[in-house]
Each structure stands twice: as structure tokens, then as C-alpha cells.
Amino acid sequence: ADFLAPNLTSKNSYAFAVQEILKYLQSNNQSDRVLGALKEDVRETLKPYLHSSYQLIDPEGADRAAPAHEPVTVAVSTFEGAVTQAVALVQGKQRALFEACLPAIQGNHALALFLMHHVVHDLLNSNATSLSDLGALSSSLAGLLGAAKHETAQAVFSIVDDVIQRRDSVLQCDLTVVRASDTKARDRLLHRIEQMRRPISNRKVVAASVRCGAHARALQFLEEAILEEHSGNIVNPFDNPRIQSQEDCFLLQRIYRDLDEPDGVLGALRIGPSSVMTRTLQLEQAERWHDAQACYEEQLTVLDRAPAEQRSNGGLGRQDVVCGLVRCNQNMRRFESS
């Protein structure tokens, strides 16, 4: 009601969606209870649609779910398309209710996200949907992380958060008070959640978060990705501390810088691999300009002596070194040298 009632006169698709939802509620003897729970003005607005006769004429393929026996194989390029794909996987009486909302999700991002949350909840709890279909849906959502519109990636973030919260809630269940059958159902649900989560990897969320400017989310999922990749090691890479990947080290530094956390920037450099680049950046971050200048000058000498194909191997490129020297001279107020 909150999504559709205020817009009933703006689009016929909204009126059709309300009509179909009310038909579904009437068929299940729930219309009186649902309408009775609404505010009086909203209830009076919706009542005429109990007997309306809107029809969907020449609908676009994206607005309708495929029949239950037809798998969805079309590439999904919008979040609304992913919602349609998800609805097509629903089995049972709930599908009619979800399908009734589909005509109204085009151009209504909030309604599409609201519907997607409920559809995913239904799919995770239903054993009628195969694991391969769940994986295909998740792959479609993962593909949307690279969409040009930030709101599309943020919608996927919301679904990921919901799935993670659901997994954590299931894991916190006290197994000492449940029956064996409940334990099996719990394990089955966790397996379905994992299938839904796997294609949307932490690394993909990090890349999309950085692109969208969601720096706190990028930091959270990057740390989780690093821990996940070091799960076989006894020592926590953040406790040791040592991160082997220089790229991860610099990405952490960049995220902390965007979060305006100077201590985090320095910490990210300290837990990275020992290299000329990380050492020099640590000195810069500590504002030890004389020492940083010495590192840059040493690196410049090494570059001049090295063969051309090795000059940027494992260290800074010549342009980076020269820019670093300029920064050092400017911060030491040696403007004539820069």
C-alpha cells in the first residue's frame, strides 16, 4: 500500500498491480483483514479496485515472469529484470501474489527492492527451487554490481546484507534445544544460503563498493575477503600482521584515506609486504620527508641502472618516483628544487 496507493492515478500499471493483489487476497479470504489494517484514507482509495477490470495488454517481456516450466535464460541487465527472474523461480500460491506486483516495478526502484527481498526469502525457504536456479539468480545479481547506476549496485548490497543477516541468525540458533529434523532443516537452509551467496563474492562487493563510494562497506568486505583467503593459515593476517598482496595493502590504504582515517592508512602500509613502495609511502604518511626523499633518490638511481623491461618490476615507476620527489621538496618548502 505504501508503494502503490500514492501513485495509483499516475500509472495504469500500478492500478493493475493493486487490482491483482486484491484478487489474490480475496481468493485466500484475506482481503478484509488486510484492508482493515490500513488507514481509512488508504482503505477507501483501494476499495474500488476490488471490482475493477484492468487488463495487461501487450506486456513487455521484462514485466512478466516466465511460466513455471520455462527456465529463465535471458541475460539480466537491470535490477527489475533480476526481480522478474526471481519471481519466475517461485513455486506455489505465493507466485501469483509476486507476479501481481511485476507490472508496477518498472520505474519504481523502491518497490522492486521491497519485492526482491520477499521473493529471495521465499526461495531460500522453499525446497522446490533447485540449487542451480538459485545459483543462476545469484550470478545475475553479481553481474549487476558493475551496472552504471549506483542504485542498482546498492540494491544488490541490500540483498547481500539480508542474506548474510539470515545466515548469521540461523548460525546463532541453539542446537541443544532443537530436534534432529530441525538440525537437518537448518543445514539445508544454510546450504541454500551459501549457494545464493557464493557468486556474489566479497571481492566483487569490494570493487562495486569502491566504485560507488561506499568506503565503509568496501573496508568490511575487503577484510572479510582477506580473512577468507587466509582461512587455512593458523595466523590471522591482521594479527601477525602481514598481508602478502601488495595490491590489497594499497587498496586498504586507499579506502582508509577516503574514510579520512590517517592511522588506518599508516596501519595498512605496515601490515603489507616489505617493499620499496610500501616503505616509502610509510615515510610519507609519517611526514618524514627527508627519509622519503632519500628512498625516492635511491629508487631513481636503481631505475636508471636497471634494464628498461625491469624498471617498474616490483617497485615504483620513474614517473611515480619523480612525483614523489616533488612532493617531498614541496613539503620541505624547497620550492626551487621541485
Disulfide bonds with the S-S distance in Angstrom:
none
